[in-house]
Every structure is written in C-alpha cells, then in structure tokens.
Amino acid sequence: MASYFRYDERLGIEIPDLENEWESYTSEERSQILLRWEQIRGYIPDRIHKLEAVIIGKQNQLDQEDDFPTSCRLNSEIADTASTINDLHLWFRVNQDFEAKAHM
C-alpha cells in the first residue's frame, strides 16, 4: 500500500500519491486504496486537535511576550500551524471525491 501514499511531514499524515488515473486501477486496488485512506482520514481530527493545542500554547506565550521579534516569530508559527490545520480540513474532505469516483 505504500506505493499509493506518501508521508507528508508538514501535515503529519500520509496523503494519496497515485501515479495513474483512478479508473486505471483495478477494483481490488481501488478498494485497498479507499480502505487505507479511510484509516488515514480517521486520524485527521486527532491531528487537528493536537495542532490546535499547539496554537493555544503559542497564543498563551504571545500574551506574555514583550520582545517584538519573539512576538513576530510566535505569530508566524501560529499562522503556519493554522495553515496546516486548514490543509488537513481539505484532505479530510477528499474522501467525498474518492467515494464519488469509486461509484462511477
């Protein structure tokens, strides 16, 4: 199954990395891919929750920070983490696209 997915360090999950068009895979391969994606997808809310906790921690640091460069760094880190959460939300919705293609 590793050939259908690759680990994305930033997101902290495996994401689909299909080399061919969806229709070119056998029904068995598509079933395996969809099963694995459902397993990965099930982890996404937990990953988002962990990243939200990171943001809260950084916001708490920011509330106490008086050093401007450090405040800027913390703001940047918060923005980067929020961007990762946004991307995870997008990947979570990918399941709908996969299922639609699977039923075609």
C-alpha positions in Angstrom: 0.0 0.0 0.0 3.0 2.3 0.5 3.2 2.9 -3.3 -0.2 4.6 -3.2 0.6 7.0 -0.4 3.4 9.2 0.8 4.0 10.7 4.2 3.7 14.4 4.4 5.9 15.7 7.2 4.1 19.1 7.5 0.7 17.5 7.7 1.8 14.6 9.8 -0.2 12.1 7.8 0.1 10.0 4.6 -1.5 11.5 1.6 -2.5 9.8 -1.7 0.2 9.7 -4.2 -1.4 8.0 -7.2 0.7 7.6 -10.3 -2.2 6.7 -12.6 -5.7 7.9 -13.2 -8.2 6.5 -10.7 -10.0 4.5 -13.4 -6.8 2.7 -14.4 -6.6 0.8 -11.0 -8.4 -2.5 -10.6 -11.5 -2.6 -8.4 -9.4 -4.5 -5.8 -6.7 -1.8 -5.9 -9.3 0.9 -5.5 -10.9 -0.9 -2.6 -7.5 -1.2 -0.9 -6.7 2.4 -1.5 -10.1 3.5 -0.2 -9.7 1.4 2.9 -6.3 2.8 3.7 -7.5 6.3 3.1 -10.4 5.8 5.5 -7.9 4.7 8.1 -5.7 7.7 7.5 -8.7 10.0 7.3 -9.9 8.8 10.7 -6.7 10.1 12.2 -7.1 13.7 10.8 -9.4 15.0 13.5 -6.9 13.8 16.2 -4.1 15.5 14.3 -6.1 18.8 14.1 -6.8 18.6 17.8 -3.1 18.3 18.6 -2.2 21.2 16.3 -5.0 23.4 17.9 -3.4 22.7 21.3 -0.1 23.9 19.8 -1.7 27.1 18.7 -3.3 27.7 22.1 0.1 27.2 23.7 1.7 29.7 21.4 -1.1 32.2 21.9 -0.6 31.9 25.6 3.1 32.6 25.1 2.3 35.5 22.9 0.0 37.0 25.5 3.0 37.2 27.9 5.7 38.1 25.3 7.2 41.6 25.4 10.0 41.1 22.9 8.9 42.2 19.5 11.0 39.8 17.4 9.8 36.9 19.5 6.2 38.0 19.1 6.7 38.1 15.4 8.1 34.6 15.4 5.3 33.3 17.5 2.7 34.9 15.2 4.4 33.3 12.2 4.4 29.9 13.9 0.7 30.3 14.7 -0.1 31.2 11.1 1.9 28.2 9.8 0.1 25.8 12.2 -3.3 27.3 11.2 -2.4 26.8 7.6 -1.6 23.1 8.3 -5.0 22.7 10.0 -6.7 24.3 7.0 -4.9 21.8 4.7 -5.9 18.9 6.9 -9.5 20.0 6.7 -9.2 20.0 2.9 -7.7 16.5 2.9 -10.4 15.3 5.3 -13.0 16.3 2.6 -11.1 14.4 -0.1 -12.9 11.3 0.9 -16.0 12.6 -0.8 -14.2 12.9 -4.1 -12.7 9.4 -3.7 -16.1 7.9 -3.0 -17.7 9.6 -5.9 -15.1 8.3 -8.2 -15.4 4.8 -6.7 -19.1 4.7 -7.5 -18.7 5.8 -11.1 
